Amino acid sequence: MSERIWDKFLTEKDKRVFQLAGYGKRGGFGSRPALFIIDVQYNFTGDEPGEAHEEGLKKYRTHCGEAGWKAVPYIERLLKLAREKNLPVFYTVSERRPDMIDSGVQVGKSHRGSEKTSTEGSHATQTVAPLAPKPQDILIGKRKPSAFFGTIFMSHLNYLNIDTLIMTGCTSSGCLRATTVDAYSFNFKVVIPEETAFDRFESSHAISLFDLNCKYADVIPTKEVEAYIEGLPVRT
């Protein structure tokens, strides 16, 4: 890709340092991948495509605007391919108790204490319909940004002998980033199909993907990930 989503946010010095330091090399794919769909829920995408971002924020404070629904078709294509190849598919279930005690300090920092758009079992916390989980998929309930923190995610990955995580969803600067850094720290190869990731802030999205691509993951076009999955044998 000659021009990247983050280019307009980088200074000329940033670009020189990137080249001179040798950041952004490809880590490549492994042979035993899993697809991970992070927080693609109605409280992040809004209830339907086309809703104005600022209008959507009146209902869901975590609303990411048109970026969310724009990413869904790309994730949907990867999901279809993953199912055809019998690859493990993981989802996060990001929700809270009605009294919000399981949010901890997040209530004070992110002002979630008075709202009920993250309550467990609500419509707001359901994965959007085009990407709805199937019975064979694995749901990871999380309360913090990283899906590794306080969950059995790693246990599943070990059991399934996964070596590559294909990360999709949101937000690029939050849960997707935190989970990617932890995956890298546990020595998984990490791939982020660029069009499948989204955030509520354009600048945070772009710079987060830049930083992840520099050090922790391959941020590449979705079509390259599709070609990789298509070339895999059916998992047995």
C-alpha positions in Angstrom: 0.0 0.0 0.0 1.6 3.3 -1.1 -0.5 5.5 1.1 -1.6 4.4 4.5 -4.5 5.7 6.7 -2.0 7.2 9.2 0.2 9.1 6.7 -1.6 12.5 7.0 -1.1 12.4 10.8 2.7 11.9 10.7 5.2 14.6 10.6 8.1 14.5 8.2 10.4 13.6 11.2 8.0 10.8 12.1 8.3 9.4 8.6 12.2 9.6 8.6 12.4 7.9 12.0 10.0 5.1 10.8 12.3 4.4 7.9 15.6 4.8 9.7 14.6 2.6 12.6 13.2 -0.1 10.5 9.7 -0.3 12.0 6.8 -1.9 10.4 8.3 -5.1 9.0 6.0 -7.9 8.2 5.6 -10.6 10.9 3.7 -12.8 8.6 1.1 -15.5 9.1 1.3 -18.7 10.9 -0.5 -21.9 9.9 -3.2 -22.2 12.7 -5.2 -19.0 12.8 -8.3 -17.9 14.7 -10.6 -15.0 13.9 -11.4 -12.6 16.7 -14.3 -10.2 16.6 -13.9 -7.6 19.4 -16.9 -5.6 20.7 -18.8 -5.2 17.4 -22.0 -4.6 19.5 -24.9 -2.2 19.0 -23.6 0.1 21.7 -20.5 0.7 19.5 -22.0 0.7 16.0 -25.4 2.1 16.7 -28.6 0.3 15.9 -28.5 0.7 12.1 -26.2 2.0 9.4 -26.4 5.6 8.3 -27.1 7.1 11.8 -25.3 10.4 12.3 -22.6 10.0 14.8 -23.6 12.9 17.1 -27.2 11.8 17.0 -26.2 8.2 17.9 -24.2 9.5 20.9 -27.4 10.6 22.5 -28.3 6.9 22.9 -25.0 5.2 23.1 -22.1 7.1 24.5 -19.6 4.5 23.0 -21.1 5.0 19.5 -18.4 5.0 16.8 -20.4 6.6 14.0 -20.4 5.4 10.4 -17.0 3.7 10.9 -18.6 0.8 12.7 -21.1 -0.2 10.1 -18.5 0.4 7.4 -16.3 -2.3 8.9 -19.1 -4.9 9.2 -19.1 -6.1 5.6 -15.4 -6.7 5.7 -15.6 -8.7 8.9 -18.6 -10.5 7.5 -16.5 -11.7 4.5 -13.7 -12.9 6.8 -16.2 -14.7 9.0 -17.7 -16.5 6.0 -14.3 -17.7 4.9 -13.3 -18.7 8.5 -16.4 -20.9 8.8 -15.7 -22.5 5.4 -12.3 -23.5 6.7 -13.6 -24.5 10.1 -11.3 -22.0 11.8 -12.0 -21.1 15.5 -14.0 -17.9 15.8 -13.9 -15.9 19.0 -16.1 -13.0 20.1 -15.9 -10.7 23.1 -19.0 -10.1 25.2 -18.5 -6.7 26.7 -21.2 -6.0 29.2 -21.7 -5.1 32.9 -23.8 -5.9 35.9 -26.7 -3.5 36.4 -25.0 -2.0 39.5 -21.8 -1.5 37.4 -19.5 -2.8 40.2 -17.7 -5.0 37.7 -16.5 -1.9 35.9 -14.3 -0.9 38.8 -12.4 2.4 38.3 -13.7 2.6 34.7 -16.9 4.2 36.1 -15.1 7.2 37.4 -12.8 7.6 34.4 -15.2 7.0 31.6 -18.4 8.3 33.2 -20.4 5.1 32.7 -21.9 5.0 36.2 -25.3 6.5 35.3 -26.0 4.9 32.0 -27.5 1.5 31.2 -26.3 0.9 27.7 -23.7 -1.7 28.7 -26.0 -3.8 30.9 -25.6 -7.6 30.5 -28.2 -9.3 28.4 -29.4 -6.0 26.8 -29.9 -5.3 23.1 -27.0 -2.8 23.4 -24.5 -5.4 24.2 -25.4 -7.9 21.5 -23.2 -8.5 18.5 -24.7 -6.9 15.4 -27.0 -9.3 13.5 -24.8 -9.7 10.3 -22.0 -11.1 12.5 -24.1 -13.0 15.0 -22.2 -15.9 16.7 -23.1 -19.5 16.0 -23.2 -22.3 18.6 -19.7 -23.5 17.8 -18.1 -20.1 18.4 -16.4 -19.1 21.6 -17.6 -16.1 23.5 -15.1 -14.3 25.9 -16.7 -12.2 28.5 -14.5 -9.3 29.5 -14.6 -6.3 31.8 -11.3 -4.7 30.9 -9.7 -3.6 27.6 -7.7 -6.7 26.9 -9.5 -10.0 26.2 -6.7 -11.8 28.0 -7.2 -10.0 31.3 -9.2 -12.1 33.8 -10.6 -14.4 31.2 -10.0 -18.0 29.9 -9.0 -16.8 26.4 -5.5 -18.0 26.6 -6.6 -21.4 27.8 -8.8 -21.8 24.6 -5.9 -20.6 22.4 -3.6 -23.2 24.0 -6.1 -26.0 23.7 -6.8 -25.2 20.0 -3.1 -24.8 19.2 -3.5 -21.3 17.7 -0.5 -19.5 16.5 -2.1 -16.5 14.6 -4.8 -14.1 15.7 -6.8 -12.2 13.1 -8.0 -9.2 15.1 -11.1 -7.2 14.0 -13.5 -4.8 15.7 -13.1 -1.9 18.1 -11.8 0.3 19.3 -8.5 0.6 17.6 -7.2 2.7 20.5 -8.8 0.6 23.2 -9.8 -3.0 23.4 -8.4 -4.0 20.0 -5.1 -2.4 20.8 -4.9 -3.8 24.3 -5.7 -7.3 23.2 -3.2 -7.1 20.3 -0.4 -6.0 22.5 -1.1 -8.8 24.9 -1.3 -11.3 22.1 2.1 -10.1 20.8 3.5 -10.4 24.4 2.3 -14.0 24.5 4.2 -14.6 21.1 1.2 -15.0 18.8 1.4 -13.6 15.3 -1.1 -10.9 15.0 -2.8 -9.6 11.9 -5.3 -6.7 11.7 -7.2 -6.4 8.5 -7.2 -2.6 8.2 -10.8 -2.1 7.0 -12.2 -4.3 9.8 -10.9 -2.1 12.6 -12.7 1.1 13.8 -12.8 3.8 16.4 -14.8 6.8 17.4 -11.9 9.3 16.8 -10.3 9.4 13.4 -6.9 10.5 14.8 -6.9 7.8 17.5 -7.8 5.2 15.0 -5.1 6.1 12.5 -2.3 6.6 15.0 -3.2 3.4 16.9 -3.0 1.4 13.7 0.3 3.1 12.9 1.8 2.2 16.2 0.4 -1.4 16.2 1.8 -1.9 12.7 5.2 -0.5 13.8 5.7 -2.9 16.6 3.0 -5.5 17.4 1.0 -6.6 14.4 0.7 -6.6 10.6 -1.9 -4.0 9.6 -2.7 -5.0 6.1 -5.6 -4.9 3.6 -8.5 -7.2 4.2 -8.1 -8.7 0.8 -4.7 -10.1 1.7 -6.1 -11.8 4.8 -8.9 -13.2 2.7 -6.3 -14.7 0.3 -4.4 -16.2 3.2 -7.5 -17.9 4.6 -8.6 -19.1 1.2 -5.2 -20.8 0.8 -5.6 -22.8 4.1 -6.7 -26.4 4.2 -10.0 -27.1 6.1 -9.1 -27.4 9.8 -9.8 -30.9 11.2 
